[in-house]
Amino acid sequence: MKNIEIDLSLKGIVQAISYLFIGFYTWLNSVGINAYAFHVLVFFMVLDMCFGAWKANRVPELSNPSSREAKKGIVSKIIMFSIPVVVGFMWGLFDKANALKVVNTSLMALAVAEGYSVVANAGSVYSRKNLVEYDAVTFVFKTTSRIIKNILEKILNNLKNE
């Protein structure tokens, strides 16, 4: 049996990562998920984290970033990947034929929101001021949860009155 050597040079590591991306891209396309939107989302997330760290160091009114805040940001980015999965699963309960369309649309919406966050962080780095972000995706999720809450309250009130 022949020993396998692992190439730990920079070229070998980059090559291994590229093989992983190609394999993952192929798998996403094979199950019907828009891999391009997924990779754009990942790119914007990495860029957003870089600009966020730069913003924390450049804007005087912000405290210097700690590893705890960085971990919290990374975990929130990872949790963000669960949104299209949950939305697609919930949609699939009612309409299996269009569930992948909903997953792809939510991936694109998240990519747009991350792109907006990158622009806002870049603006804060440039101006050295903490600019307020108005995230459309968060607005949509809060509005949707508020509508669902109102509907449930009306249903409960109707059940109590009967």
Residue pairs with C-beta under 8 A, 6 or more apart in sequence:
6 12
7 13
7 15
7 16
21 39
24 35
25 35
25 39
26 35
28 34
28 35
28 38
29 35
32 100
33 100
33 103
33 104
33 107
34 104
34 107
34 108
37 104
37 107
37 108
37 111
38 107
40 111
41 107
41 110
41 111
41 114
44 111
44 114
44 115
44 117
44 118
45 77
45 80
45 114
47 118
48 77
48 114
48 117
48 118
48 121
49 70
49 73
49 74
49 77
51 118
51 121
51 122
51 125
52 65
52 73
52 121
53 65
53 70
54 121
54 125
55 62
55 121
55 124
55 125
55 130
56 62
56 63
56 64
56 65
56 69
57 64
57 65
58 124
58 125
58 128
59 124
59 125
59 128
59 129
59 130
60 128
61 129
61 130
62 130
80 110
83 106
83 110
84 103
84 104
84 106
84 107
84 110
85 103
87 102
87 103
87 106
88 99
88 100
88 102
88 103
88 106
89 99
91 98
91 99
91 102
91 103
92 99
109 136
109 137
109 140
110 137
112 136
112 137
113 135
113 136
113 137
113 138
116 133
116 135
116 136
117 133
117 135
120 131
120 133
123 131
124 130
124 131
